[in-house]
Amino acid sequence: MHVVLFFVTTISISSLFQGVSADYGDRASKSSSSPFEIALENLQKQLDYKFQSGGLLRRAMTHPSFSGENNKALSILGIRVMETSVALSSLSRNTEISAKELNRLLIDVSEENACAADGLRLGLQNVVRVSSKTNASMPLIVCGAFRAVFGAIAVDATTVDAASKVFWIVHGDGDLPLLSS
Ligand SMILES: *[C@@H]1O[C@H](CO)[C@@H](O)[C@H](O)[C@H]1NC(C)=O
């Protein structure tokens, strides 16, 4: 009896998940030749990271103005990944760093202009899906997409390390050689 219930539950949960992942993209984006899918392929090459779950990158490149299935939560994780990367690298190089200096470095990396610059350099303004009334080049939107990339990689790889590695590649801080190799 319990065993049967278990199986029924498992099946319904897995079909639920299938439903969720199928909903990551709209129907048109299923075609691998749509401009959005091509942009996602190119972005993965730029990041030097291949997603197991393409749906996660699709979601990372979806602004809330476009869909309810968007990058908001991924970008929250992403900003923590960026801050963790900088804090770990800074403290690994210098355990004597002051709290004030470390906080300054964390603010620098998460600040909107900084992450928008990184995002624009990657060309995310040309990838992220927004509503027709929304300007995808606005710093907050580019920044959200940029942060969401690292949230998406961390979830995809089930480790922050993978996301941190990509962060150093695209952020490209020559002063932080320890984790940039
Ligand atoms: C979109 O936003 C960018 C960055 O804020 C700005 O430079 C550009 O002029 C805006 N484009 C339009 C059409 O408003």
The ligand as an ORCA input file, in Angstrom:
! r2SCAN-3c Opt
* xyz 0 1
  C      17.857     52.512    -23.501
  O      18.641     52.616    -22.336
  C      19.986     53.004    -22.596
  C      20.750     52.920    -21.278
  O      20.074     53.582    -20.245
  C      20.004     54.398    -23.221
  O      21.327     54.789    -23.484
  C      19.197     54.363    -24.500
  O      19.113     55.664    -25.029
  C      17.788     53.830    -24.233
  N      17.102     53.667    -25.506
  C      15.880     54.123    -25.698
  C      15.295     53.849    -27.036
  O      15.256     54.730    -24.836
*
